[in-house]
Amino acid sequence: MSSVKIVYWSGTGNTESMANAVADGVRNAGGTAEVLPVSAVSAADLAADKAFALGCPSMGAEQLEEGEMEPFMAELESSIAGKQIGLFGSYGWGNCEWMRDWEDRCSSAGATVVNGEGVTFLGEPDADTISALNDLGAALCGLA
Ligand SMILES: Cc1cc2nc3c(=O)[nH]c(=O)nc-3n(C[C@H](O)[C@H](O)[C@H](O)COP(=O)(O)O)c2cc1C
């Protein structure tokens, strides 16, 4: 059975809701999902995984959250070549530059961003976004 890890950081719960929607999609597709706060994971934990999801809201000035997610991503970058990564996150007012940068970073490191781009939404995810995240989970289940 496919097993998919969903690693996220969330300050006020919006990106956490998105992580849970990805997990629902994995489970509905018949896989097992682990929803893990980034504080509980190291890059080595993903070394054997072909496909996984990463979630983080836009923080700083269009950046990944700097205390936990940015150091995690910096550590992960050297070991994601060939992997399939689903990206997602909530934002508040910007133009999703943080997600475009994150996609580029994954691609430059040799990974494939599933569906070519991350799933983003302003604030709390709506029904269409939850549905897109369910689909992302199902896709990751098929790739894991
Ligand atoms: C310190 C801080 C910096 C932020 N910087 C940005 C930003 O640069 N661009 C943006 O669109 N939203 C920004 N936001 C808004 C968050 O991305 C938004 O509130 C998001 O929904 C939070 O997701 P969460 O509930 O998963 O923590 C910022 C929020 C905080 C608290």
The ligand as a Tripos MOL2 file, in Angstrom:
@<TRIPOS>MOLECULE
LIG
   31    33     1     0     0
SMALL
NO_CHARGES

@<TRIPOS>ATOM
      1 C1          4.8480   37.2590   10.0550 C.3       1 LIG1
      2 C2          3.9170   37.0330    8.9070 C.ar      1 LIG1
      3 C3          4.3590   37.3180    7.6200 C.ar      1 LIG1
      4 C4          3.5110   37.1270    6.5210 C.ar      1 LIG1
      5 N1          3.9670   37.4320    5.2650 N.ar      1 LIG1
      6 C5          3.1340   37.2610    4.2030 C.ar      1 LIG1
      7 C6          3.5720   37.5790    2.8780 C.ar      1 LIG1
      8 O1          4.7070   38.0010    2.6440 O.2       1 LIG1
      9 N2          2.6910   37.4020    1.8610 N.ar      1 LIG1
     10 C7          1.4130   36.9410    2.0590 C.ar      1 LIG1
     11 O2          0.6500   36.7920    1.0850 O.2       1 LIG1
     12 N3          0.9730   36.6370    3.2980 N.ar      1 LIG1
     13 C8          1.7970   36.7650    4.3800 C.ar      1 LIG1
     14 N4          1.3630   36.4550    5.6310 N.ar      1 LIG1
     15 C9         -0.0060   35.9620    5.8080 C.3       1 LIG1
     16 C10        -0.0670   34.4460    5.9690 C.3       1 LIG1
     17 O3          0.5260   33.7920    4.8720 O.3       1 LIG1
     18 C11        -1.5530   34.0160    6.0730 C.3       1 LIG1
     19 O4         -2.1150   34.5820    7.2510 O.3       1 LIG1
     20 C12        -1.7460   32.5290    6.0550 C.3       1 LIG1
     21 O5         -3.1400   32.2510    5.9270 O.3       1 LIG1
     22 C13        -1.2380   31.8730    7.3320 C.3       1 LIG1
     23 O6         -1.3610   30.4710    7.1940 O.3       1 LIG1
     24 P1         -1.3960   29.5260    8.4690 P.3       1 LIG1
     25 O7         -2.7840   29.6610    9.0930 O.co2     1 LIG1
     26 O8         -1.1580   28.1500    7.9520 O.co2     1 LIG1
     27 O9         -0.3260   29.9690    9.4220 O.co2     1 LIG1
     28 C14         2.1940   36.6370    6.7260 C.ar      1 LIG1
     29 C15         1.7660   36.3580    8.0330 C.ar      1 LIG1
     30 C16         2.6090   36.5410    9.1070 C.ar      1 LIG1
     31 C17         2.1050   36.2240   10.5000 C.3       1 LIG1
@<TRIPOS>BOND
     1     1     2 1
     2     2     3 ar
     3     2    30 ar
     4     3     4 ar
     5     4     5 ar
     6     4    28 ar
     7     5     6 ar
     8     6     7 ar
     9     6    13 1
    10     7     8 2
    11     7     9 ar
    12     9    10 ar
    13    10    11 2
    14    10    12 ar
    15    12    13 ar
    16    13    14 ar
    17    14    15 1
    18    14    28 ar
    19    15    16 1
    20    16    17 1
    21    16    18 1
    22    18    19 1
    23    18    20 1
    24    20    21 1
    25    20    22 1
    26    22    23 1
    27    23    24 1
    28    24    25 2
    29    24    26 1
    30    24    27 1
    31    28    29 ar
    32    29    30 ar
    33    30    31 1
@<TRIPOS>SUBSTRUCTURE
     1 LIG1         1 GROUP 0 **** ****
